[in-house]
Amino acid sequence: MKRIAILLALAAIVFAQGASAQTLKTVKQRGMLNCGANGTLAGFGLPDAQGHWTGLDVDVCRAIAAAVLNDPNKVKFVPLTAKDRFTALQSGEVDVLSRNTTWTSSRDSSLGLSFTGVDYYDGQGFMVRKSLKVNSALELNGASICVQQGTTTELNLADYFRAHKMQVKTVTFATANEAVKSYDAGRCDAYTTDASGLYAERLRLANPADHIILPEIISKEPLGPVVRQGDDQWFTVVKWVLFAMINAEELGITQKNVDDMTKSTNPAIKRFVGTEGNYGEQLGLTKDWAVRIIKLVGNYGEVFERNVGEGSPLKINRGLNRLWDKGGIQYAPPIR
């Protein structure tokens, strides 16, 4: 009986893996990509009053839909909290999670999920009121700090204060929204989250100009899209959608010139636009899969600039997210 039970368990695992290895086919048949997103974070994932979603993470999902369905609007955005985001992906409620989520070893190994790349290199920081007259996180000894529970942010906060032999009063909240509101109401001396989130959340405060973001970055927070393990084809598709956006910027391919680039004689560009080789077909997509992404959504630099860059309300310096040949560390393998 024990042997039969083991065989049945193995069969269930094989069946589950086979069932999960159908995401690309399922999305095509459904005609819609289900994307797990934030829903409350400006610059990364936020719907307006009319229900139109914008953000860097949102545009990654739109790029996937452009590559797979030739329509960036064929995306159903599912707002997820930090607490329920992984469960929603594991259960199949969403096809991909694109929700300012940090890539860590434990998440990569124990959740049955795989990170496909980094769409934003971030790090945790602190926001305080100017009236506190604090210029460094090292001056926050004994401070009360608002933080969202169940995140890497909470652990990083404890680690930082312990490492510097400082005292901290951690005030935790179930959601980022509650944490920000409580900070704005004066319940905490500081608020901590990823630096990108600080710029976004500051916009929601009653008097944004009364608050500053301290210079210290206390952690590495590589953020990127996540998929379920067991479906290598879908993992590869999502990964290469992001790589295509980065490669396009490096090659100088933009929304405005992508049509002209299809006539290029440059070998790297010919492979990118699909006039040489069968790289799209190898992914289970069309020859012009990468052209669709850039034409309908934009290259990485364009997406960054309009959502979180200097030309956006957040006005974040691109920093580490510059291309590798422009002083940053954004880098994508080549299409060849």
Buried (B, 14 or more C-beta within 10 A) or exposed (E): EEEEEEEEEEEEEEEEEEEBBEBBEBBBEEEBBBBBBBBBBBBBBBBEEEEEBBBBBBBBBBBBBBBBBBBBEBBBBBBBBBEBBBEBBBEEEBBBBBBBBBBBEEBEEEBEBBBBBBBBBBBBBBBBBEEBEBEEBEEBEEBBBBBBBBBBBBEBBEEBBEEEEBEBEBBBBEBBBBBBBBBBEEBBBBBBBBBBBBBBBBEBBEEEEEBBBBEBBBBBBBBBBBBBBBBEBBBBBBBBBBBBBBBBBBBEBBBEEBEEBBEBEEEBBBBBBBBBBEBBEEBBBBBBBBBBBBBBBBBBBBBBBBBBBEEBEBEBEBBBBBBEEEEBEBEBEEBE
